[in-house]
Amino acid sequence: MWELNHNNCLASDAPLLAQMRAELADIGEKERILKERSADREAYRYLLDAHRLTVRESFLGELLLNVAPQGGGEDGQLAA
């Protein structure tokens, strides 16, 4: 008797189980995509930070090179 009811439950639940499997597969695919996007964002941040540091260093180097020496007065002495 139990086997008959158990088999009926399995047969009637088959569409529901198939739908649940499909939803789990869909959730797994969404998680995979989110992980890839997260990794892409992390790589982008790393490259952006590296670019910012490079630009900052080159800008500071140019700034130091372009600073004109401040000359003194007519007699060559610096103003106080």
N, C-alpha and C positions, 0 to 999 in steps of 0.2 A: 504494500500500500504506500509506504513512504517513498519507495523508488518511483512509483507511478506519479505521485505528486511532485517529487523532486524533478523528474524528467519534464513534466508539464511546466514547471517554473522555469527550467532552463530554456525550454523551447519558446516560452512567451517572453522571456527576458533577453533573448538573443538580439533583437533590434536595439534594445536599450543598451546592452553591452557593446554592440558595434558602434553606437553613437558615442558612448563614453570613451571608447578606444580612439575614435576619430578626434574627439575633443582633446584627449591627452596628447595625441600626436601633434595637434595644432598648437597646444600650449608649449610643447617641447620645441617646436619650430620657432615660435615667437621668442622663447627664452634664448635660443641659439642666435637669432637675429639681434636681440638686445645685447648679448655679450659681444658680438662682432662690432656693433656700433659703439659700445663702450670702449673696446680696444682701439677702434679707429679714433675716437675722441681723445683717448689718452696719448696716442701717437701724435695727433695733431697738436695737442698742448705741448708735448715735448719739443716738437719741431718749432712751434711758435716761440717757446721760451728760449730755445737755442738761437733763433733768429734775433730775438730782442736783445739777448746778451751780445751777440756779434755786432749788431747795429750800435748798441750803446758803447761798446769798446771802441769801435771805429770812429764814432762821433766824438768820444772823449779824446781819442788820439788826434783827430783833426782839430778839435777845439784847442788842445795844448799847442799844436803846431801853428795855429793861426793867431795865437795871442801875440800881439805886438809888444815888444819890450817897452815898458813905460820909461820914456826918457826923463831925465831930470830937467832942471831949469836951464837957463842959459849958461850957467857956470858949471853944469854937469851934476849938480847935487839934486837929490830927491827932495820933494816938498814934504814938509812935516804934516 
